[in-house]
Amino acid sequence: MGLVPIANSEKLIEDTAPLHKMLGDEIGRPVESFIATNYIGIVEALCTGTIDFALIPPFAYILANKKNGTEALLTSINKHDEPGYYSVLLVRTDSGIEKVEDLKGKKVAFVDPSSTSGYIFPAVILMDHGINIDQDITYQFAGGHDKALQLLINGDVDAIGTYESAITKFTKEFPEVTEKVKVLQKSDLIPGITLVVSSKVDDATKQKIKDAFLKVTATKEGQELTLQLFGIKGFEEANIDNYKLIEDKLNKMGIDIEKIK
């Protein structure tokens, strides 16, 4: 099972072990973690068949689908029963920053060039508020949502782009986060985290994987795990038409999917 580096790899492997056990019991085969060093790494692993399935953001799915026909099976439902999740721009509560326009001339940390909530959507928020990300701000890629949050808490950057539930996800690592950090702007609803399978997986196994996720997240224990790990309450059938929103955002940013490697 492939995962993008939303947090420290060792901790992510440890935290997801109970979920893998539950999924493996349903699939009938052991499930192990594959944590890519970056988002493109997970796309390549899907395309080569290094991994069989993955939970990835919608932009990563679009890349994998265009490269090698990776298939979307299910999309996530958040804790509010919405079919997706949100990106947010976060700032420190003591920063004096009250509106997006205040970020002009500031330092911003994004997560990864292929992160939907950690780059694409927050970058478009900035653009929608008249900020040219190449001219009006100084930005960097932190390499993980937890790393971006650390930069903000430390005062190394003025704002970060991440997913909405990152604040509650990382309270154990950063107990001060709820006091030191606030939401500056929230995005439109993003199509959910997507359960995808490699094109090299046979149809029977695809169905087992799909059924396993639906069954596990229908249980109290499974739902608590996915909420804690990913902010996911459950899954529903993936609607490919919903992913056009992502492509519209990419077009607005002038990003050519075919040129991403």
Secondary structure, DSSP 4 states (H G I P E B T S, - for coil): -EE--SS-HHHHHHHHHHHHHHHHHHHTS----EE-SSHHHHHHHHHHTSSSEEEE-HHHHHHHHHHH--EEEEEEE-TTS-SEE-EEEEEETTS---SGGGGTT-EEEES-TT-IIIIIHHHHHHHHTT--TTTT-EEEE-SSHHHHHHHHHHTS-SEEEEETTHHHHTTTT-TTHHHHEEEEEE-PPEEPPEEEE-TTS-HHHHHHHHHHHHHHTTSHHHHHHHHHHHS--EEEE--GGGGHHHHHHHHHHT--GGG--
